[in-house]
Amino acid sequence: MHLYIFILLGTCGLTVSDALAVYDATGRLNLSASCPDSFCSLSDRPVAYSATPALELRELHLTNCSRQSITWLVLQLTPGLRTLVIRNCATYHISKESLRPVENLTSLQMQGTSLGVLRDQIFNAVPRLEILQLSQNFIHTVHVAAFQGLSRLRLLGLEGNAIAEILATTLDPLVELVHLDLSRNELTTLPQDIFAKNKKLQTLLLNGNPLRTLKPDVLGSLPNLRLLDLGHAAELEVMTLDIPNVENLVLEGSSLSSLVISGGFIKLQAGNNELNHLHVGNKSAVIEMDLHGNLLNGNDTAAILRGMWNLQRLDLSKNMIEALPQHGSGLDASGSQELLLLPSLKYLNLANNRLVYLPPESPILTSRLSYLDLSHNLMLTLDVAILRGLPVLKSLYVEGNRLNTINYQKLHEEHQDLSELGLHDNPWSPGLYRKMFLYFTDRGVHLQERPQNRVLNKSSRVDIDWPPNEDQAEAQKLDPLGVTGIHPYWTLRDILAFVTLLVVMIILLMNLYHILEEEGCLRRFRHWRRSRTLGQNTSTSRHSGRRLDEQDFEV
């Protein structure tokens, strides 16, 4: 048999990665000669295959193939295949017969195909399968025995499909399952015992489903759960979870107003909800909480934080906090008098709230705090003495408030470890920001730059153009010595006010002149001035003055 070698370029035919496409005399692809190594990738146009098997092939990738390319026919030539990846092909079904030649298959990935239904016992022919990734297809129906025979399966990915229902016993054969991804489907509820046999499950992704109901004890049978993602479930407003201690709990963007967790977690991501109530059973396990973008106030946060002694990171930005929690505030329903302490807190974000001032003794301002963000609040003053209890503070942000003065020298003297500071977008006294910039820069403290395309209101031109960049070399001359306490420029409003006052003054002076002229006051004043001048040069000034008085009396 004569072999002909064709190098197919671009759209001229089939592409074999890192190898040449070898055809026989009849134009059939010789898979053994084209893929002599353990890895091979085939794509593009449909071809026919010769009968020579590729015994050394272990991993095969089929991409961009049409329905006429007979995708499953190539499996008869790869008896030793371990990994099969099918991407962007027109395959619309899987059958047991098509998978039977690759009974030793351990990984199967089908992505971007027309697969719509997973029928009963469809994977019985590949009992050694450990990874099954069926994401971004058109799967809408999963039969109750679809995964029967996959007792070794550890990863199952079904994200990005249109699955609306999974029956209670569908996942029972997957006793070794560790990772399950059901995100971005159409699930509205989960059966009571759907995870009863999946004791080893560590990762469960359910985000992006329109869940309407979720029974509290559905997840109670997962003792080894490490990651649970229920984010972007917009149909849920109240959620109650009965779970053991989970490492990472994600509930972002789910429109939740109330969240009750009977177990515990290490890290909670519940931002961009509408939470005004949060109850955690095991608070001692909590290390990190992200609650930004909710409706929490000061009393709510006090009740939530009481007992979280191991909490290290806390994000409460974009809430409705008007005052920081204090001792005795936010008691729970039982009236517990437990002391509010956060001895492990290192990171605290309170940006975009409604804080007006910092109380002198707030338990949330702990001695281990190294990061404090108070930006974009309503603070009028900042007493540096209150921050004295934060000896290891390294990052402080107070931009976007209503501060006009601060004892910046004392701030640096009491916090020698301060390395980053945010002060912009405040109505500072003219020239003060420049002084602070030079002071902190000389001492190695980095001042956070103002975001671009933002103009600061109620500030002098010196502060707007400071700190100078390469194109602002003249900015340092805008605030000359000796006039730092004077307004350094005239605004349009100042000019209009001055012109208005000037016009009013002229009108008043003209009216006063006419009144004096009508009353004869000006005429008498002129006569008096004339007589006084003449009296200084003659000796009869007294008689002239007397006559002037008599005339004035007659008039």
C-alpha positions as a printed Julia matrix, in Angstrom:
555×3 Matrix{Float64}:
   0.0     0.0    0.0
   1.34    3.3   -1.04
   1.08    6.18   1.46
   0.69    9.75   0.4
   1.49   12.63   2.7
  -0.65   15.71   2.48
   0.05   18.84   4.44
  -3.32   20.53   4.79
  -3.01   24.27   5.42
  -5.67   26.7    6.65
  -9.08   25.7    5.34
  -7.84   23.11   2.93
  -8.69   20.22   5.19
  -8.08   18.54   8.53
  -5.5    19.92  10.96
  -3.37   17.69  13.17
  -1.48   19.58  15.88
   2.29   19.14  15.9
   2.05   16.34  13.3
   1.45   15.77   9.62
  -1.81   14.38   8.3
  -1.02   11.04   6.69
  -3.45    9.56   4.17
  -3.5     6.21   2.43
  -4.01    5.63  -1.28
  -7.8     5.78  -0.93
  -7.7     9.19   0.75
  -8.48    7.89   4.23
  -6.69    9.35   7.24
  -4.21    6.98   8.83
  -4.71    7.85  12.5
  -1.8     5.73  13.68
   0.7     7.49  11.4
  -0.81   10.95  11.94
  -0.88   10.64  15.74
   2.13    8.52  16.7
   2.44   10.1   20.16
   0.19    9.98  23.2
  -1.5    13.34  22.39
  -3.33   14.39  19.24
  -5.78   17.09  18.16
  -8.06   16.86  15.12
 -10.29   19.61  13.8
 -12.19   21.11  10.89
 -13.47   19.06   7.96
 -15.05   15.58   7.98
 -12.79   12.75   6.95
 -12.82    8.97   6.77
 -10.31    6.89   8.73
  -8.26    3.88   7.73
  -8.51    0.71   9.78
  -5.09    1.09  11.41
  -5.56    1.75  15.16
  -3.53    4.32  17.13
  -2.4     2.1   19.97
  -0.16    4.74  21.62
  -2.78    7.5   21.7
  -3.9     8.44  25.23
  -5.42   11.93  24.84
  -7.5    13.02  21.86
  -9.05   16.46  21.17
 -11.77   16.85  18.52
 -12.76   20.45  17.74
 -14.99   22.25  15.24
 -16.28   19.06  13.69
 -19.59   18.65  11.87
 -22.16   15.92  12.23
 -20.95   14.26   9.05
 -17.44   13.77  10.47
 -18.59   10.67  12.41
 -17.03   11.78  15.68
 -17.6     8.52  17.5
 -16.12    6.39  14.7
 -12.61    7.48  15.6
 -13.01    5.91  19.07
 -12.9     2.45  17.5
  -9.28    3.17  16.52
  -8.14    4.33  20.0
  -8.44    1.36  22.39
  -5.95    2.84  24.87
  -7.57    6.27  25.08
  -7.76    7.83  28.56
  -8.89   11.42  27.85
 -11.39   12.57  25.23
 -12.22   16.25  24.62
 -14.93   17.28  22.15
 -15.41   21.04  21.64
 -17.7    22.96  19.3
 -18.95   19.92  17.46
 -22.43   19.16  16.14
 -22.78   16.04  18.28
 -26.3    15.88  19.7
 -26.31   12.57  21.59
 -24.17    9.97  23.35
 -24.82    6.24  23.22
 -23.41    3.35  25.19
 -22.29    1.67  21.97
 -20.19    4.67  20.91
 -18.28    4.68  24.22
 -17.8     0.93  24.46
 -14.46    0.86  22.51
 -12.87    3.22  25.06
 -13.8     1.38  28.23
 -10.63    2.6   29.96
 -11.59    6.25  29.53
 -11.03    8.32  32.7
 -11.83   11.85  31.47
 -14.56   13.0   29.11
 -15.25   16.62  28.19
 -17.97   17.76  25.8
 -18.33   21.53  25.5
 -20.25   23.64  23.01
 -22.08   20.71  21.4
 -25.74   20.09  20.64
 -26.14   17.54  23.41
 -29.65   17.88  24.9
 -30.58   14.74  26.9
 -28.65   12.48  29.27
 -30.41    9.14  29.04
 -30.42    6.23  31.49
 -27.17    4.24  31.86
 -25.54    6.27  29.13
 -22.09    6.02  30.74
 -22.21    2.35  31.74
 -19.56    1.52  29.15
 -16.94    3.71  30.85
 -17.01    2.66  34.52
 -13.51    4.06  35.17
 -14.58    7.62  34.37
 -13.37   10.1   37.01
 -13.93   13.46  35.26
 -17.12   14.24  33.33
 -17.37   17.8   32.04
 -20.53   18.57  30.06
 -20.64   22.37  30.33
 -22.13   24.9   27.91
 -24.27   22.51  25.94
 -28.04   22.36  25.5
 -28.82   19.76  28.16
 -32.38   20.2   29.39
 -33.22   16.71  30.68
 -31.27   14.39  32.97
 -32.8    10.95  33.46
 -32.82    9.49  36.93
 -30.31    6.7   36.02
 -28.08    8.82  33.77
 -25.03    8.42  36.02
 -25.5     4.79  36.95
 -22.21    2.88  36.93
 -19.99    5.94  37.6
 -18.93    4.92  41.08
 -15.44    6.4   40.55
 -16.53    9.8   39.28
 -14.96   12.66  41.27
 -15.85   15.7   39.14
 -19.16   16.41  37.41
 -19.61   19.67  35.52
 -23.05   20.56  34.15
 -22.8    24.36  34.21
 -24.2    26.56  31.49
 -27.03   24.27  30.36
 -30.81   24.46  30.64
 -31.48   21.84  33.33
 -34.73   22.66  35.14
 -35.01   19.6   37.42
 -32.86   16.92  38.97
 -34.67   14.06  40.67
 -33.88   12.98  44.22
 -31.89    9.79  43.45
 -30.1    10.98  40.3
 -26.78   11.61  42.07
 -26.87    8.55  44.33
 -24.42    6.44  42.24
 -21.75    9.15  42.59
 -20.43    8.07  45.99
 -16.89    9.39  45.28
 -18.04   12.77  43.94
 -15.91   15.68  45.2
 -16.78   18.54  42.82
 -20.28   19.29  41.46
 -21.03   22.3   39.26
 -24.7    23.0   38.5
 -24.32   26.75  38.02
 -26.16   28.79  35.38
 -29.01   26.37  34.81
 -32.77   26.7   35.34
 -33.14   24.96  38.69
 -35.93   26.39  40.87
 -35.71   23.92  43.76
 -33.69   20.98  45.04
 -35.16   17.7   46.34
 -34.86   16.93  50.02
 -32.34   14.05  49.79
 -30.59   14.91  46.54
 -27.13   14.83  48.19
 -27.8    12.02  50.66
 -25.18    9.66  49.11
 -22.54   12.29  48.28
 -20.77   12.37  51.64
 -17.39   13.26  50.08
 -18.63   16.33  48.22
 -16.37   19.33  48.86
 -17.4    21.85  46.19
 -21.0    22.63  45.29
 -21.72   25.42  42.79
 -25.38   26.43  42.41
 -24.94   30.09  41.48
 -26.96   31.6   38.67
 -30.06   29.43  39.17
 -33.53   30.98  39.72
 -34.02   29.15  43.03
 -37.41   29.92  44.59
 -37.3    27.49  47.5
 -34.4    25.9   49.33
 -35.16   23.67  52.28
 -32.85   24.32  55.25
 -31.61   20.73  55.64
 -30.96   19.99  51.95
 -27.25   20.56  52.53
 -27.11   19.01  55.98
 -25.78   15.69  54.67
 -22.51   17.2   53.37
 -20.02   17.05  56.27
 -16.96   17.71  54.08
 -18.29   20.71  52.15
 -15.62   23.36  51.6
 -17.11   25.7   48.99
 -20.81   26.5   48.58
 -21.88   29.05  45.99
 -25.52   30.16  45.99
 -24.91   33.57  44.49
 -27.19   35.38  42.04
 -30.28   33.44  43.03
 -32.57   36.43  42.58
 -35.78   34.65  43.56
 -34.74   34.11  47.2
 -35.33   36.8   49.84
 -35.13   34.72  53.03
 -32.62   31.89  53.32
 -32.1    29.41  56.14
 -29.17   27.02  55.86
 -28.51   24.03  58.1
 -24.94   23.24  57.14
 -21.84   22.07  59.0
 -18.81   24.3   59.05
 -18.06   25.29  55.46
 -14.87   27.09  54.51
 -16.22   29.46  51.85
 -19.88   30.49  51.55
 -20.81   32.67  48.54
 -24.19   34.42  48.46
 -23.47   37.5   46.34
 -26.18   39.32  44.4
 -29.11   37.21  45.58
 -31.49   39.96  46.87
 -31.44   38.39  50.34
 -33.0    40.38  53.17
 -32.61   37.75  55.9
 -29.98   35.03  56.29
 -29.94   32.42  59.06
 -27.08   29.91  59.23
 -27.37   27.28  61.92
 -23.85   26.01  61.33
 -20.77   28.07  60.62
 -18.33   29.2   57.97
 -14.8    30.54  57.69
 -15.36   33.04  54.88
 -18.65   34.67  53.84
 -19.17   36.6   50.61
 -22.66   38.11  50.82
 -22.2    41.44  49.08
 -24.79   43.26  46.95
 -27.85   41.94  48.72
 -30.49   43.67  50.86
 -29.51   42.12  54.17
 -30.82   43.69  57.35
 -30.68   40.49  59.41
 -27.9    37.93  59.7
 -27.66   35.15  62.26
 -24.71   32.76  62.5
 -24.73   29.72  64.76
 -21.0    29.04  65.13
 -19.48   32.54  65.28
 -16.12   31.39  66.58
 -15.3    29.83  63.18
 -15.73   33.09  61.24
 -12.49   34.65  59.96
 -13.62   36.82  57.03
 -16.93   38.48  56.11
 -17.77   40.57  53.07
 -21.12   42.33  53.6
 -20.74   45.31  51.28
 -23.77   46.7   49.46
 -26.46   45.75  52.01
 -28.89   47.6   54.32
 -27.16   47.1   57.67
 -27.04   49.81  60.33
 -24.97   50.21  63.49
 -27.19   48.11  65.75
 -27.41   45.33  63.16
 -23.64   45.08  62.89
 -23.21   45.01  66.68
 -25.56   42.02  66.98
 -23.82   40.25  64.09
 -20.28   40.78  65.35
 -20.81   39.87  69.0
 -18.92   36.6   69.64
 -16.76   36.67  66.47
 -13.45   36.67  68.34
 -11.48   35.18  65.43
 -12.74   37.63  62.8
  -9.81   39.14  60.87
 -11.33   40.85  57.81
 -14.63   42.76  57.71
 -16.1    44.69  54.77
 -19.15   46.81  55.66
 -18.88   49.32  52.84
 -21.96   50.67  51.04
 -24.37   50.05  53.91
 -26.47   52.43  56.02
 -24.25   52.71  59.1
 -24.66   56.1   60.78
 -22.67   55.33  63.93
 -20.13   52.68  64.88
 -21.18   49.97  67.35
 -20.5    50.75  71.0
 -20.52   48.67  74.13
 -24.07   47.71  75.05
 -25.53   48.28  71.57
 -27.1    45.67  69.33
 -28.26   43.17  71.94
 -29.8    40.03  70.49
 -33.34   38.8   71.07
 -32.28   36.92  74.21
 -30.92   40.1   75.75
 -27.41   38.67  76.06
 -24.97   40.99  77.81
 -21.91   39.38  76.21
 -19.1    41.88  75.76
 -18.53   42.95  72.17
 -14.89   42.23  71.38
 -13.05   41.8   68.09
  -9.5    41.08  69.27
  -8.32   39.57  65.94
  -9.67   42.21  63.52
  -6.99   43.52  61.12
  -8.97   44.81  58.12
 -12.03   47.09  58.35
 -13.79   48.76  55.4
 -16.51   51.29  56.29
 -16.48   53.29  53.05
 -19.67   54.75  51.54
 -21.74   54.79  54.72
 -23.28   57.65  56.71
 -20.74   58.11  59.46
 -20.6    61.63  60.87
 -17.92   61.11  63.52
 -15.88   58.43  65.26
 -16.9    57.63  68.84
 -14.03   57.7   71.33
 -14.44   54.09  72.47
 -15.84   51.77  69.83
 -15.06   48.04  70.15
 -14.82   47.79  66.38
 -11.64   49.92  66.4
  -9.3    47.29  67.79
  -5.61   47.53  68.59
  -4.62   45.03  65.85
  -6.28   47.04  63.1
  -3.82   47.78  60.28
  -6.27   48.77  57.5
  -9.08   51.3   58.06
 -11.21   52.76  55.26
 -13.53   55.65  56.25
 -13.78   57.18  52.8
 -16.92   58.73  51.31
 -18.83   59.26  54.53
 -20.21   62.45  56.11
 -17.45   63.1   58.62
 -16.95   66.77  59.53
 -14.07   66.26  61.93
 -11.49   63.58  62.64
 -10.03   63.57  66.11
  -6.54   62.11  65.85
  -6.67   61.18  69.54
  -9.35   58.57  68.76
  -6.93   56.8   66.43
  -4.33   56.59  69.19
  -5.63   53.13  70.08
  -4.53   51.79  66.66
  -0.76   51.48  67.13
  -0.13   49.23  64.09
  -2.23   51.21  61.6
  -0.62   51.1   58.15
  -3.38   52.21  55.76
  -5.91   54.96  56.45
  -8.42   56.38  53.95
 -10.61   59.4   54.73
 -11.13   60.83  51.25
 -14.56   61.95  50.12
 -15.68   63.34  53.5
 -16.27   66.92  54.7
 -13.0    67.49  56.5
 -11.37   70.92  56.31
  -8.59   70.46  58.84
  -6.66   67.7   60.57
  -3.69   67.51  62.9
  -1.6    65.63  60.35
   1.68   66.04  62.22
   0.28   64.42  65.34
  -1.26   61.69  63.19
   2.14   60.72  61.83
   3.9    61.03  65.18
   1.5    58.53  66.77
   1.48   56.15  63.77
   5.05   55.72  62.6
   4.1    52.56  60.62
   1.64   54.48  58.43
   2.51   53.72  54.8
  -0.59   54.71  52.77
  -3.02   57.57  53.28
  -6.06   58.83  51.36
  -6.94   62.51  51.88
  -8.29   63.83  48.59
 -11.86   64.95  47.82
 -12.22   66.93  51.05
 -12.86   70.69  51.33
  -9.46   71.33  52.91
  -8.42   74.83  53.87
  -6.54   76.5   50.99
  -2.99   75.24  50.78
  -3.43   72.58  53.49
  -3.43   69.63  51.12
  -0.16   70.77  49.61
   1.44   71.01  53.03
   0.21   67.55  53.98
   1.41   66.11  50.69
   4.92   67.45  51.15
   4.98   66.46  54.81
   3.93   62.83  54.29
   5.94   62.38  51.1
   9.12   63.45  52.85
   8.44   60.8   55.5
   7.79   57.93  53.09
   3.98   57.86  53.33
   2.23   57.28  50.0
  -0.78   59.5   49.41
  -3.46   57.84  47.34
  -4.09   59.65  44.06
  -7.47   61.02  43.12
  -9.29   58.99  40.44
  -9.09   60.53  37.0
 -11.92   62.61  35.47
 -13.08   63.81  38.88
 -13.22   67.47  39.91
 -13.1    68.36  43.58
 -15.74   70.85  44.73
 -15.25   73.45  47.43
 -11.49   73.42  47.17
  -8.86   75.9   46.09
  -6.99   75.7   42.83
  -3.89   74.82  44.78
  -5.5    71.63  46.06
  -7.02   70.73  42.69
  -3.67   70.85  40.92
  -1.73   69.23  43.77
   0.29   67.04  43.76
   1.88   68.23  40.5
   2.66   65.85  37.7
   5.12   66.25  34.85
   2.81   68.7   33.03
   2.18   70.78  36.13
   5.59   72.16  37.0
   4.07   75.57  37.68
   1.61   74.22  40.24
   4.03   74.85  43.07
   3.89   78.59  42.29
   0.12   78.79  42.72
   0.4    79.18  46.46
   3.15   81.77  47.16
   4.54   82.25  50.63
   2.73   84.67  52.88
  -0.74   84.28  51.4
  -1.62   80.71  52.3
  -4.47   81.93  54.5
  -6.01   84.12  51.77
  -8.3    82.86  49.03
  -5.8    82.52  46.14
  -8.2    83.14  43.24
 -11.52   84.74  42.21
 -14.34   82.51  41.12
 -17.14   83.6   38.79
 -19.49   83.81  41.73
 -17.1    86.13  43.55
 -16.85   88.44  40.53
 -20.63   88.62  40.08
 -21.12   89.36  43.77
 -18.53   92.14  43.68
 -20.06   93.77  40.58
 -23.52   93.6   42.15
 -22.34   95.29  45.33
 -20.54   97.95  43.32
 -23.65   98.8   41.29
 -25.81   98.94  44.42
 -23.3   101.24  46.1
 -23.28  103.63  43.12
 -27.08  103.75  43.08
 -27.19  104.51  46.79
 -24.62  107.27  46.44
 -26.58  108.88  43.59
 -29.79  108.81  45.64
 -27.98  110.34  48.59
 -26.65  113.14  46.37
 -30.13  113.99  45.08
 -31.56  114.07  48.6
 -28.84  116.41  49.85
 -29.3   118.64  46.82
 -33.06  118.92  47.37
 -32.65  119.75  51.06
 -30.09  122.49  50.34
 -27.5   120.83  52.46
 -24.92  120.95  49.73
 -25.51  124.68  49.11
 -25.08  125.47  52.8
 -21.99  123.28  52.96
 -20.45  125.14  50.05
 -21.22  128.55  51.68
 -19.74  127.31  54.94
 -16.58  126.12  53.28
 -16.23  129.43  51.36
 -16.69  131.58  54.47
 -14.28  129.42  56.44
 -11.61  129.89  53.81
 -12.11  133.67  53.71
 -12.1   133.93  57.53
  -8.62  132.48  57.76
  -7.2   135.42  55.68
  -9.07  138.35  57.39
  -9.64  139.45  60.96
 -13.41  139.57  60.59
 -13.95  135.84  60.43
 -16.12  135.85  63.56
 -18.61  138.39  62.14
 -18.73  136.55  58.82
 -19.44  133.34  60.62
 -22.16  135.05  62.65
 -23.84  136.42  59.5
 -23.66  133.0   57.94
 -25.38  131.56  60.98
 -28.13  134.2   60.8
 -28.67  133.47  57.12
 -28.79  129.78  57.79
 -31.33  130.37  60.52
 -33.57  132.44  58.22
 -33.38  129.81  55.55
